[in-house]
Amino acid sequence: MALDLAVAVSSGGQFLGRICEQGDVLGLFLEDNERRIQRRLTSMIGARMSDWPPRLICATEWPKLAEGGLDEIRKWCQSVEKPRLVIVDILEMVRSHAGKTSTQYTSDYEALKELQKLAGDMKISILVLHHQRKAAADNLLDTISGTGGLGGGSDAVIILGEDGAGHFLWGKGREIDSFRIIVKMENFRWRDLGEKPESKGSGQRLRIIALLASSVRPMKVSEITAALPDQQAVNIKNLLPDMYRDGEIASPARGVYASLQWKPEPLGTNRAML
């Protein structure tokens, strides 16, 4: 997802359906190698390197922040026409660890505070990627590996999660409204499939919600059951009316269901609903 964002910003393209203001991007993909990045860019854009965004610089090695890495980011910002975004993937590769006189919370806080200050000084955005714990948690913030100092040292936290319905993106911050959207990856490009309902239902319900969110139009019961061949058709047929009554999905016509985010096309359009 970070590489998708890097391509969108450096080319002035779209990320999750939103147009990005074009600018120079520095991507520090420190857990990757050049061959893997090239393979992903080829899947996303095509094999011709002349089509790749010239304003995107990718690096697979970088000094730690305290050993010159922070100064190198600043130098890059000063060397390009319009620095817009720096991606650090992953924090562990550039941070310093807690010393004998420092707590883990302080170490986590300071690891991001330096980058936050640099972002303010250079008027850019810095996206820092970090690992999540494998164990599930009721509060998504508790899935971040480390202490609360990581959240305290950043302006916003965005978490890529996964449940029975697939992937979703959750975020909140000091200057952004909280959000929770369903996302799907195709050829390393990510799509926004709409707002994710706060459903605590079964995995089967979550999969139906995700399926309807990914559809450009309402679906008949037969289409829904065909798209979920590993599920019992009769169970889905009986479940759909319950989900509609519970406010999890919409039903624009009898036997037809849609995502809550679906909106009918204005009158006068030629395309039929089904």
Wavefront OBJ file of the C-alpha trace (Angstrom):
o trace
v 0.000 0.000 0.000
v 2.894 2.378 0.733
v 4.318 1.891 -2.761
v 0.866 2.512 -4.244
v 0.722 5.815 -2.351
v 4.255 6.705 -3.474
v 3.365 6.162 -7.128
v 0.136 8.156 -6.810
v 1.784 11.206 -5.216
v 4.842 11.221 -7.489
v 2.663 10.996 -10.601
v -0.285 13.097 -9.461
v -2.480 10.019 -9.786
v -5.127 8.419 -7.594
v -4.794 6.664 -4.258
v -7.891 4.923 -2.887
v -9.946 6.832 -5.459
v -8.647 10.281 -4.465
v -6.494 12.517 -6.678
v -3.112 13.306 -5.100
v -1.266 16.596 -5.441
v 1.883 15.781 -7.369
v 5.297 16.158 -5.789
v 8.622 14.471 -5.163
v 8.574 11.278 -3.099
v 11.356 9.498 -1.224
v 10.522 5.884 -0.434
v 12.791 4.129 2.053
v 11.762 0.500 1.497
v 14.343 -0.965 3.830
v 12.953 -4.504 4.073
v 12.839 -4.872 0.279
v 15.418 -5.189 -2.478
v 15.593 -3.486 -5.860
v 14.344 -6.539 -7.746
v 11.219 -6.844 -5.599
v 10.408 -3.134 -5.952
v 10.891 -3.329 -9.731
v 8.597 -6.363 -9.911
v 5.863 -4.536 -8.007
v 6.221 -1.381 -10.105
v 5.983 -3.503 -13.241
v 2.718 -5.037 -11.990
v 1.367 -1.592 -11.101
v 2.509 0.526 -14.046
v 4.061 -1.675 -16.724
v 7.453 -2.980 -17.722
v 8.691 0.185 -19.455
v 10.779 2.104 -16.935
v 10.171 5.276 -18.962
v 6.562 5.114 -17.720
v 7.599 5.033 -14.064
v 7.253 8.338 -12.157
v 10.564 10.239 -12.410
v 9.739 12.072 -9.170
v 9.816 8.839 -7.160
v 13.128 7.842 -5.557
v 13.293 4.414 -3.911
v 16.084 3.370 -1.560
v 16.660 -0.021 0.063
v 19.453 1.135 2.405
v 19.553 4.194 4.672
v 21.521 5.282 7.768
v 19.801 5.214 11.133
v 18.217 8.547 12.050
v 20.727 9.256 14.812
v 23.643 8.327 12.544
v 22.963 10.787 9.754
v 19.723 9.381 8.380
v 17.639 12.349 9.510
v 20.094 14.793 7.924
v 20.037 12.793 4.669
v 16.243 13.101 4.488
v 16.564 16.841 5.020
v 19.208 17.073 2.264
v 16.921 15.183 -0.119
v 14.088 17.621 0.638
v 16.373 20.521 -0.206
v 17.612 18.897 -3.423
v 14.260 18.371 -5.187
v 11.782 20.827 -6.652
v 8.705 19.961 -4.582
v 9.252 17.519 -1.705
v 5.882 16.144 -0.728
v 6.172 12.723 0.880
v 8.736 10.548 2.637
v 7.935 6.902 3.379
v 9.924 5.029 6.013
v 9.395 1.284 5.712
v 10.095 0.235 8.361
v 10.716 2.176 11.610
v 12.793 -0.596 13.177
v 15.463 -0.180 10.495
v 16.188 3.490 11.252
v 15.436 3.985 14.942
v 17.713 3.881 17.961
v 16.797 1.669 20.902
v 16.354 2.557 24.547
v 19.531 2.989 26.533
v 20.104 2.058 30.156
v 18.713 5.386 31.390
v 15.741 5.563 28.993
v 12.375 3.831 29.183
v 10.821 1.992 26.240
v 8.000 4.566 26.129
v 10.515 7.413 25.836
v 12.442 5.549 23.158
v 9.259 4.941 21.126
v 8.170 8.559 21.504
v 11.534 10.008 20.494
v 11.816 7.669 17.505
v 8.860 9.404 15.859
v 9.189 12.865 17.392
v 12.327 13.605 15.361
v 10.540 12.686 12.139
v 7.462 14.674 13.149
v 9.602 17.786 13.689
v 11.347 17.311 10.343
v 7.975 17.006 8.596
v 6.902 20.314 10.127
v 10.163 22.047 9.275
v 10.126 20.906 5.639
v 6.310 21.125 5.229
v 6.043 17.544 4.010
v 4.244 14.383 5.070
v 6.217 11.476 6.495
v 4.575 8.046 6.556
v 6.269 5.642 8.957
v 5.415 1.954 8.784
v 5.605 -0.252 11.863
v 4.839 -3.850 12.761
v 1.613 -5.004 14.397
v 1.220 -7.662 17.041
v -0.214 -10.927 15.785
v -2.567 -11.201 18.758
v -6.036 -9.712 18.278
v -7.251 -6.833 20.464
v -10.568 -5.079 21.048
v -8.846 -1.708 20.580
v -6.970 -1.540 17.270
v -4.358 0.765 18.810
v -3.375 -2.127 21.066
v -2.319 -4.137 17.990
v 0.616 -1.761 17.379
v 3.853 -3.377 18.485
v 5.489 -1.229 21.184
v 4.222 1.282 23.733
v 1.829 4.203 23.582
v 4.818 6.426 22.866
v 4.494 5.599 19.167
v 1.023 7.099 19.027
v 2.071 10.071 21.162
v 4.934 10.913 18.836
v 2.825 10.957 15.658
v 0.085 13.198 14.306
v -2.086 10.326 13.095
v -2.269 6.543 13.289
v -3.508 4.411 10.377
v -3.899 0.650 10.725
v -4.331 -1.888 7.932
v -6.429 -4.634 9.481
v -8.048 -7.851 8.353
v -11.086 -9.801 9.494
v -13.519 -12.323 8.062
v -14.630 -9.834 5.402
v -11.134 -9.003 4.146
v -8.907 -5.940 4.597
v -9.896 -2.615 6.071
v -8.133 0.657 6.822
v -8.742 2.406 10.130
v -7.355 5.785 11.093
v -7.580 8.673 13.519
v -5.426 11.685 14.291
v -5.130 15.201 15.603
v -6.193 16.915 12.389
v -8.160 14.235 10.537
v -11.593 12.741 11.083
v -11.522 9.108 12.142
v -12.369 6.656 9.376
v -12.833 2.951 8.787
v -13.055 1.790 5.171
v -13.022 -1.525 3.337
v -10.038 -1.879 0.983
v -8.970 -4.436 -1.599
v -5.670 -4.950 -3.420
v -5.443 -5.772 -7.134
v -1.999 -5.866 -8.833
v -0.514 -4.020 -5.842
v -3.009 -1.148 -6.290
v -5.569 -0.616 -3.531
v -9.248 0.287 -3.933
v -11.560 1.980 -1.450
v -14.764 -0.088 -1.320
v -16.608 2.235 1.037
v -17.158 2.708 4.736
v -16.850 -0.390 6.875
v -19.902 -0.954 9.095
v -19.292 -1.534 12.780
v -20.617 -5.062 12.477
v -19.828 -7.558 15.199
v -21.636 -10.324 13.333
v -20.414 -13.613 11.959
v -17.721 -14.032 9.364
v -20.461 -14.889 6.886
v -22.149 -11.522 7.460
v -18.837 -9.703 7.096
v -18.116 -11.431 3.793
v -21.526 -10.455 2.416
v -20.966 -6.837 3.481
v -17.552 -6.810 1.773
v -18.956 -8.395 -1.396
v -21.734 -5.814 -1.701
v -19.261 -2.994 -0.994
v -17.057 -4.165 -3.880
v -19.959 -4.297 -6.356
v -20.723 -1.282 -8.564
v -24.434 -2.109 -8.456
v -26.977 -3.960 -6.294
v -26.930 -7.745 -6.521
v -29.616 -10.396 -6.749
v -29.661 -13.220 -4.230
v -28.520 -15.655 -6.930
v -25.531 -13.418 -7.744
v -24.528 -13.197 -4.086
v -24.670 -16.966 -3.595
v -22.705 -17.510 -6.835
v -19.989 -15.113 -5.639
v -19.659 -17.050 -2.358
v -19.502 -20.668 -3.581
v -18.034 -21.967 -0.330
v -21.148 -20.876 1.584
v -24.484 -22.703 1.695
v -26.841 -20.891 -0.681
v -29.881 -21.498 1.516
v -28.100 -19.999 4.530
v -27.228 -16.850 2.586
v -30.784 -16.570 1.256
v -32.157 -16.730 4.814
v -29.484 -14.409 6.221
v -29.903 -11.508 3.786
v -33.346 -10.345 5.075
v -31.997 -10.477 8.655
v -29.008 -8.326 7.687
v -31.338 -5.826 6.037
v -33.504 -5.617 9.160
v -30.385 -5.221 11.302
v -29.321 -2.221 9.193
v -26.144 -3.855 7.850
v -27.103 -3.752 4.151
v -29.625 -1.976 1.900
v -32.387 -3.482 -0.234
v -33.387 -1.178 -3.123
v -35.841 -3.765 -4.506
v -37.347 -7.092 -3.499
v -34.720 -9.822 -3.674
v -31.999 -7.276 -4.420
v -29.353 -6.116 -1.947
v -26.649 -3.437 -1.876
v -24.020 -1.835 0.322
v -25.186 0.933 2.628
v -22.927 3.263 0.628
v -24.627 2.482 -2.688
v -26.600 5.350 -4.224
v -28.966 5.026 -7.211
v -27.925 6.779 -10.404
v -29.749 10.023 -11.239
v -32.815 9.795 -13.434
v -32.001 9.952 -17.117
v -29.013 7.610 -17.106
v -29.113 4.806 -19.629
v -27.600 1.988 -17.626
v -30.078 -0.416 -16.075
v -29.757 -1.261 -12.403
v -29.546 -4.990 -13.083
l 1 2 3 4 5 6 7 8 9 10 11 12 13 14 15 16 17 18 19 20 21 22 23 24 25 26 27 28 29 30 31 32 33 34 35 36 37 38 39 40 41 42 43 44 45 46 47 48 49 50 51 52 53 54 55 56 57 58 59 60 61 62 63 64 65 66 67 68 69 70 71 72 73 74 75 76 77 78 79 80 81 82 83 84 85 86 87 88 89 90 91 92 93 94 95 96 97 98 99 100 101 102 103 104 105 106 107 108 109 110 111 112 113 114 115 116 117 118 119 120 121 122 123 124 125 126 127 128 129 130 131 132 133 134 135 136 137 138 139 140 141 142 143 144 145 146 147 148 149 150 151 152 153 154 155 156 157 158 159 160 161 162 163 164 165 166 167 168 169 170 171 172 173 174 175 176 177 178 179 180 181 182 183 184 185 186 187 188 189 190 191 192 193 194 195 196 197 198 199 200 201 202 203 204 205 206 207 208 209 210 211 212 213 214 215 216 217 218 219 220 221 222 223 224 225 226 227 228 229 230 231 232 233 234 235 236 237 238 239 240 241 242 243 244 245 246 247 248 249 250 251 252 253 254 255 256 257 258 259 260 261 262 263 264 265 266 267 268 269 270 271 272 273 274
